[in-house]
Each structure stands twice: as C-alpha cells, then as structure tokens.
C-alpha cells in the first residue's frame, strides 16, 4: 500500500512539475513574442534601408547625368549631395538598429534572456 505521506510527496512533485512546465511554456511564449517583435522591427528597418538606398541611387543617377552633360548646377549638386548624406545617415541608423536586434536575438538563443 502507498502511504498518505508518499501520496502527498507524489502530489507535491507532480504539482512542482506542472508548475515548471507552465513556467517553461510561458517563457517560451514570451520568447516567441519577443522574436516576433524583433522580426517586425527587422522588416521595418529593411524597408527603411531599401528606401534610403533607392533615394541615394536616384540622386547618384542625377549627379551622373549632370557630370556627363557638364551642366553641373552648383545648387542642384549641393542639394543632391545633401540628400545622399541624409539617406546615408538613415541607412547607417538602420544598420546600427539591426545589429542591436541581432545581439538581442543572439542573447535569447544562448539563454541569456535578461533585458
């Protein structure tokens, strides 16, 4: 026969096991939610980088046209160079953000889930 004490120990062990499973499940859900958030951020940053690169490419084409036609209007060239500078800065900011997100994902994968 199983004693009342053994039954109680078994129940306690099963309760602890259930609590651990629930905690692990919640932890995984939090991790999944965090990864989904990172993915959304990465998609947004990717879009920003593509837009910045497209704008820089357009400005570069215009500069090339001016150079080929030897019609470089100083004001227009300055404006185009300013656009390229601004877009370059946007791309660099997005790259920095992507690196930070990558680090957070790497920490999560390695099990260091502290923020």
N, CA and C atoms as a LAMMPS dump frame, in Angstrom:
ITEM: TIMESTEP
0
ITEM: NUMBER OF ATOMS
345
ITEM: BOX BOUNDS ff ff ff
-5.0000000000000000e+02 5.0000000000000000e+02
-5.0000000000000000e+02 5.0000000000000000e+02
-5.0000000000000000e+02 5.0000000000000000e+02
ITEM: ATOMS id mol type element x y z
1 1 1 N 0.834 -1.197 0
2 1 2 C 0 0 0
3 1 3 C 0.873 1.253 0
4 2 1 N 0.312 2.295 -0.568
5 2 2 C 1.007 3.583 -0.617
6 2 3 C 0.558 4.403 0.586
7 3 1 N 1.542 4.894 1.298
8 3 2 C 1.209 5.662 2.49
9 3 3 C 0.694 7.049 2.11
10 4 1 N 0.01 7.685 3.031
11 4 2 C -0.508 9.042 2.827
12 4 3 C 0.644 10.011 2.593
13 5 1 N 1.752 9.777 3.269
14 5 2 C 2.929 10.638 3.118
15 5 3 C 3.494 10.515 1.702
16 6 1 N 3.578 9.273 1.184
17 6 2 C 4.06 9.073 -0.188
18 6 3 C 3.123 9.723 -1.202
19 7 1 N 1.833 9.583 -0.97
20 7 2 C 0.847 10.195 -1.854
21 7 3 C 1.009 11.711 -1.85
22 8 1 N 1.222 12.254 -0.673
23 8 2 C 1.403 13.708 -0.555
24 8 3 C 2.682 14.152 -1.274
25 9 1 N 3.757 13.393 -1.104
26 9 2 C 5.026 13.721 -1.783
27 9 3 C 4.849 13.645 -3.302
28 10 1 N 4.131 12.629 -3.747
29 10 2 C 3.891 12.466 -5.174
30 10 3 C 3.088 13.64 -5.716
31 11 1 N 2.043 14.016 -5.009
32 11 2 C 1.223 15.164 -5.43
33 11 3 C 2.062 16.434 -5.492
34 12 1 N 2.892 16.609 -4.456
35 12 2 C 3.743 17.802 -4.414
36 12 3 C 4.701 17.804 -5.612
37 13 1 N 5.301 16.656 -5.889
38 13 2 C 6.23 16.545 -7.014
39 13 3 C 5.515 16.809 -8.332
40 14 1 N 4.317 16.245 -8.489
41 14 2 C 3.545 16.476 -9.713
42 14 3 C 3.137 17.938 -9.842
43 15 1 N 2.755 18.553 -8.723
44 15 2 C 2.407 19.981 -8.753
45 15 3 C 3.611 20.823 -9.167
46 16 1 N 4.783 20.484 -8.622
47 16 2 C 6.002 21.217 -8.98
48 16 3 C 6.331 21.022 -10.457
49 17 1 N 6.182 19.793 -10.921
50 17 2 C 6.425 19.508 -12.327
51 17 3 C 5.47 20.309 -13.214
52 18 1 N 4.203 20.317 -12.855
53 18 2 C 3.209 21.079 -13.619
54 18 3 C 3.548 22.567 -13.61
55 19 1 N 3.942 23.08 -12.445
56 19 2 C 4.326 24.497 -12.359
57 19 3 C 5.524 24.792 -13.265
58 20 1 N 6.504 23.888 -13.259
59 20 2 C 7.685 24.084 -14.104
60 20 3 C 7.329 24.042 -15.585
61 21 1 N 6.45 23.124 -15.956
62 21 2 C 6.022 23.04 -17.353
63 21 3 C 5.3 24.321 -17.753
64 22 1 N 4.421 24.806 -16.882
65 22 2 C 3.68 26.055 -17.166
66 22 3 C 4.652 27.23 -17.28
67 23 1 N 5.618 27.306 -16.368
68 23 2 C 6.611 28.392 -16.418
69 23 3 C 7.408 28.331 -17.716
70 24 1 N 7.825 27.122 -18.091
71 24 2 C 8.597 26.958 -19.324
72 24 3 C 7.765 27.355 -20.545
73 25 1 N 6.501 26.935 -20.537
74 25 2 C 5.612 27.286 -21.644
75 25 3 C 5.454 28.798 -21.736
76 26 1 N 5.214 29.439 -20.59
77 26 2 C 5.071 30.901 -20.589
78 26 3 C 6.358 31.561 -21.045
79 27 1 N 7.489 31.023 -20.601
80 27 2 C 8.785 31.562 -21.002
81 27 3 C 8.959 31.444 -22.508
82 28 1 N 8.595 30.283 -23.05
83 28 2 C 8.689 30.097 -24.497
84 28 3 C 7.763 31.06 -25.224
85 29 1 N 6.555 31.263 -24.707
86 29 2 C 5.613 32.195 -25.329
87 29 3 C 6.182 33.615 -25.307
88 30 1 N 6.8 33.981 -24.19
89 30 2 C 7.419 35.309 -24.114
90 30 3 C 8.549 35.416 -25.136
91 31 1 N 9.325 34.341 -25.257
92 31 2 C 10.415 34.333 -26.236
93 31 3 C 9.898 34.428 -27.656
94 32 1 N 8.836 33.674 -27.934
95 32 2 C 8.237 33.718 -29.272
96 32 3 C 7.712 35.118 -29.561
97 33 1 N 7.058 35.708 -28.575
98 33 2 C 6.544 37.074 -28.742
99 33 3 C 7.696 38.048 -28.974
100 34 1 N 8.776 37.874 -28.22
101 34 2 C 9.943 38.75 -28.374
102 34 3 C 10.539 38.592 -29.77
103 35 1 N 10.695 37.353 -30.225
104 35 2 C 11.267 37.103 -31.559
105 35 3 C 10.362 37.692 -32.642
106 36 1 N 9.041 37.563 -32.477
107 36 2 C 8.11 38.148 -33.451
108 36 3 C 8.264 39.665 -33.488
109 37 1 N 8.475 40.274 -32.326
110 37 2 C 8.709 41.718 -32.265
111 37 3 C 9.984 42.106 -32.987
112 38 1 N 11.043 41.314 -32.767
113 38 2 C 12.303 41.569 -33.468
114 38 3 C 12.124 41.445 -34.978
115 39 1 N 11.371 40.438 -35.398
116 39 2 C 11.132 40.233 -36.829
117 39 3 C 10.403 41.437 -37.426
118 40 1 N 9.398 41.938 -36.725
119 40 2 C 8.665 43.12 -37.21
120 40 3 C 9.6 44.325 -37.312
121 41 1 N 10.472 44.495 -36.306
122 41 2 C 11.434 45.602 -36.343
123 41 3 C 12.393 45.443 -37.522
124 42 1 N 12.863 44.225 -37.735
125 42 2 C 13.792 43.992 -38.835
126 42 3 C 13.144 44.279 -40.186
127 43 1 N 11.88 43.886 -40.343
128 43 2 C 11.174 44.167 -41.596
129 43 3 C 11.044 45.672 -41.815
130 44 1 N 10.715 46.393 -40.756
131 44 2 C 10.583 47.854 -40.872
132 44 3 C 11.933 48.485 -41.229
133 45 1 N 12.986 48.052 -40.542
134 45 2 C 14.316 48.595 -40.819
135 45 3 C 14.777 48.242 -42.229
136 46 1 N 14.455 47.061 -42.679
137 46 2 C 14.791 46.657 -44.042
138 46 3 C 14.119 47.591 -45.043
139 47 1 N 12.857 47.887 -44.809
140 47 2 C 12.136 48.815 -45.686
141 47 3 C 12.773 50.193 -45.695
142 48 1 N 13.181 50.666 -44.514
143 48 2 C 13.841 51.98 -44.429
144 48 3 C 15.152 51.97 -45.209
145 49 1 N 15.912 50.897 -45.051
146 49 2 C 17.195 50.817 -45.758
147 49 3 C 16.978 50.782 -47.261
148 50 1 N 16.005 50 -47.721
149 50 2 C 15.733 49.943 -49.161
150 50 3 C 15.32 51.307 -49.697
151 51 1 N 14.488 52.016 -48.947
152 51 2 C 14.05 53.349 -49.38
153 51 3 C 15.243 54.309 -49.428
154 52 1 N 16.088 54.253 -48.399
155 52 2 C 17.267 55.126 -48.372
156 52 3 C 18.199 54.814 -49.54
157 53 1 N 18.412 53.536 -49.8
158 53 2 C 19.292 53.154 -50.907
159 53 3 C 18.703 53.556 -52.259
160 54 1 N 17.394 53.422 -52.404
161 54 2 C 16.742 53.834 -53.656
162 54 3 C 16.892 55.341 -53.871
163 55 1 N 16.736 56.104 -52.81
164 55 2 C 16.877 57.56 -52.909
165 55 3 C 18.321 57.929 -53.256
166 56 1 N 19.269 57.254 -52.617
167 56 2 C 20.68 57.53 -52.926
168 56 3 C 20.999 57.161 -54.372
169 57 1 N 20.472 56.056 -54.846
170 57 2 C 20.706 55.634 -56.228
171 57 3 C 20.136 56.654 -57.209
172 58 1 N 18.952 57.139 -56.912
173 58 2 C 18.323 58.151 -57.763
174 58 3 C 19.165 59.431 -57.8
175 59 1 N 19.647 59.837 -56.631
176 59 2 C 20.482 61.043 -56.568
177 59 3 C 21.794 60.823 -57.315
178 60 1 N 22.352 59.634 -57.179
179 60 2 C 23.596 59.335 -57.878
180 60 3 C 23.398 59.378 -59.393
181 61 1 N 22.284 58.844 -59.875
182 61 2 C 21.994 58.877 -61.321
183 61 3 C 21.898 60.319 -61.809
184 62 1 N 21.243 61.157 -61.015
185 62 2 C 21.088 62.564 -61.389
186 62 3 C 22.462 63.239 -61.428
187 63 1 N 23.296 62.951 -60.435
188 63 2 C 24.649 63.515 -60.429
189 63 3 C 25.435 63.052 -61.65
190 64 1 N 25.301 61.789 -61.999
191 64 2 C 25.99 61.268 -63.177
192 64 3 C 25.524 61.976 -64.445
193 65 1 N 24.216 62.248 -64.533
194 65 2 C 23.682 62.986 -65.692
195 65 3 C 24.308 64.374 -65.776
196 66 1 N 24.392 65.056 -64.628
197 66 2 C 24.999 66.389 -64.62
198 66 3 C 26.451 66.318 -65.072
199 67 1 N 27.155 65.314 -64.577
200 67 2 C 28.569 65.183 -64.924
201 67 3 C 28.728 64.904 -66.418
202 68 1 N 27.912 64.003 -66.967
203 68 2 C 28.002 63.67 -68.388
204 68 3 C 27.637 64.862 -69.272
205 69 1 N 26.654 65.621 -68.871
206 69 2 C 26.232 66.778 -69.655
207 69 3 C 27.077 68.009 -69.357
208 70 1 N 27.921 67.895 -68.35
209 70 2 C 28.752 69.012 -67.899
210 70 3 C 27.892 70.245 -67.64
211 71 1 N 26.732 70.011 -67.034
212 71 2 C 25.815 71.091 -66.696
213 71 3 C 25.632 71.168 -65.193
214 72 1 N 26.632 70.893 -64.447
215 72 2 C 26.505 70.82 -63.002
216 72 3 C 26.141 72.173 -62.406
217 73 1 N 24.894 72.306 -62.038
218 73 2 C 24.416 73.484 -61.316
219 73 3 C 24.844 73.298 -59.86
220 74 1 N 25.587 74.247 -59.359
221 74 2 C 26.16 74.126 -58.017
222 74 3 C 25.085 73.921 -56.951
223 75 1 N 23.98 74.613 -57.046
224 75 2 C 22.894 74.484 -56.066
225 75 3 C 22.272 73.091 -56.152
226 76 1 N 22.016 72.63 -57.371
227 76 2 C 21.411 71.312 -57.549
228 76 3 C 22.34 70.216 -57.033
229 77 1 N 23.633 70.335 -57.332
230 77 2 C 24.596 69.35 -56.869
231 77 3 C 24.642 69.337 -55.342
232 78 1 N 24.635 70.51 -54.737
233 78 2 C 24.643 70.602 -53.273
234 78 3 C 23.412 69.939 -52.679
235 79 1 N 22.248 70.172 -53.299
236 79 2 C 21.011 69.562 -52.819
237 79 3 C 21.07 68.037 -52.939
238 80 1 N 21.568 67.562 -54.07
239 80 2 C 21.678 66.114 -54.26
240 80 3 C 22.656 65.491 -53.257
241 81 1 N 23.762 66.152 -53.025
242 81 2 C 24.728 65.652 -52.053
243 81 3 C 24.14 65.651 -50.643
244 82 1 N 23.324 66.64 -50.322
245 82 2 C 22.656 66.681 -49.019
246 82 3 C 21.682 65.515 -48.88
247 83 1 N 20.95 65.241 -49.951
248 83 2 C 20.017 64.108 -49.947
249 83 3 C 20.771 62.806 -49.715
250 84 1 N 21.876 62.642 -50.434
251 84 2 C 22.68 61.421 -50.272
252 84 3 C 23.171 61.31 -48.823
253 85 1 N 23.609 62.413 -48.263
254 85 2 C 24.092 62.405 -46.87
255 85 3 C 23.006 62.013 -45.886
256 86 1 N 21.824 62.568 -46.058
257 86 2 C 20.702 62.255 -45.178
258 86 3 C 20.316 60.78 -45.299
259 87 1 N 20.22 60.306 -46.519
260 87 2 C 19.833 58.912 -46.745
261 87 3 C 20.909 57.942 -46.245
262 88 1 N 22.17 58.333 -46.388
263 88 2 C 23.267 57.515 -45.869
264 88 3 C 23.144 57.395 -44.355
265 89 1 N 22.822 58.506 -43.713
266 89 2 C 22.634 58.515 -42.264
267 89 3 C 21.47 57.601 -41.852
268 90 1 N 20.377 57.638 -42.617
269 90 2 C 19.235 56.764 -42.33
270 90 3 C 19.632 55.299 -42.451
271 91 1 N 20.383 54.977 -43.49
272 91 2 C 20.828 53.596 -43.697
273 91 3 C 21.763 53.149 -42.569
274 92 1 N 22.653 54.041 -42.137
275 92 2 C 23.566 53.71 -41.048
276 92 3 C 22.821 53.509 -39.734
277 93 1 N 21.811 54.346 -39.472
278 93 2 C 20.998 54.197 -38.264
279 93 3 C 20.26 52.865 -38.287
280 94 1 N 19.71 52.511 -39.423
281 94 2 C 19.007 51.228 -39.552
282 94 3 C 19.977 50.069 -39.331
283 95 1 N 21.183 50.182 -39.868
284 95 2 C 22.191 49.134 -39.695
285 95 3 C 22.56 48.966 -38.224
286 96 1 N 22.711 50.069 -37.52
287 96 2 C 23.017 50.018 -36.09
288 96 3 C 21.878 49.342 -35.331
289 97 1 N 20.65 49.694 -35.655
290 97 2 C 19.49 49.083 -35.005
291 97 3 C 19.426 47.583 -35.292
292 98 1 N 19.718 47.206 -36.511
293 98 2 C 19.716 45.786 -36.885
294 98 3 C 20.777 45.039 -36.071
295 99 1 N 21.933 45.635 -35.885
296 99 2 C 22.992 45 -35.093
297 99 3 C 22.548 44.794 -33.647
298 100 1 N 21.854 45.778 -33.088
299 100 2 C 21.352 45.654 -31.715
300 100 3 C 20.319 44.536 -31.611
301 101 1 N 19.432 44.465 -32.585
302 101 2 C 18.417 43.41 -32.586
303 101 3 C 19.09 42.048 -32.715
304 102 1 N 20.076 41.952 -33.579
305 102 2 C 20.815 40.697 -33.741
306 102 3 C 21.429 40.272 -32.405
307 103 1 N 22.005 41.223 -31.675
308 103 2 C 22.603 40.918 -30.372
309 103 3 C 21.553 40.4 -29.396
310 104 1 N 20.377 41.02 -29.409
311 104 2 C 19.29 40.571 -28.523
312 104 3 C 18.838 39.158 -28.884
313 105 1 N 18.727 38.888 -30.159
314 105 2 C 18.332 37.54 -30.602
315 105 3 C 19.404 36.531 -30.196
316 106 1 N 20.651 36.904 -30.382
317 106 2 C 21.752 36.018 -30.012
318 106 3 C 21.733 35.715 -28.519
319 107 1 N 21.49 36.743 -27.683
320 107 2 C 21.377 36.535 -26.237
321 107 3 C 20.24 35.578 -25.92
322 108 1 N 19.122 35.764 -26.582
323 108 2 C 17.965 34.908 -26.339
324 108 3 C 18.288 33.457 -26.685
325 109 1 N 18.906 33.258 -27.828
326 109 2 C 19.231 31.899 -28.281
327 109 3 C 20.217 31.236 -27.304
328 110 1 N 21.151 32.008 -26.79
329 110 2 C 22.134 31.455 -25.851
330 110 3 C 21.55 31.271 -24.455
331 111 1 N 20.318 31.739 -24.248
332 111 2 C 19.674 31.542 -22.949
333 111 3 C 19.798 32.704 -22.001
334 112 1 N 20.44 33.768 -22.422
335 112 2 C 20.565 34.968 -21.581
336 112 3 C 19.397 35.875 -21.92
337 113 1 N 18.251 35.62 -21.277
338 113 2 C 17.025 36.336 -21.656
339 113 3 C 16.807 37.597 -20.848
340 114 1 N 17.786 38.012 -20.052
341 114 2 C 17.642 39.263 -19.299
342 114 3 C 17.673 40.415 -20.276
343 115 1 N 16.867 41.428 -19.998
344 115 2 C 16.851 42.618 -20.865
345 115 3 C 17.713 43.691 -20.282
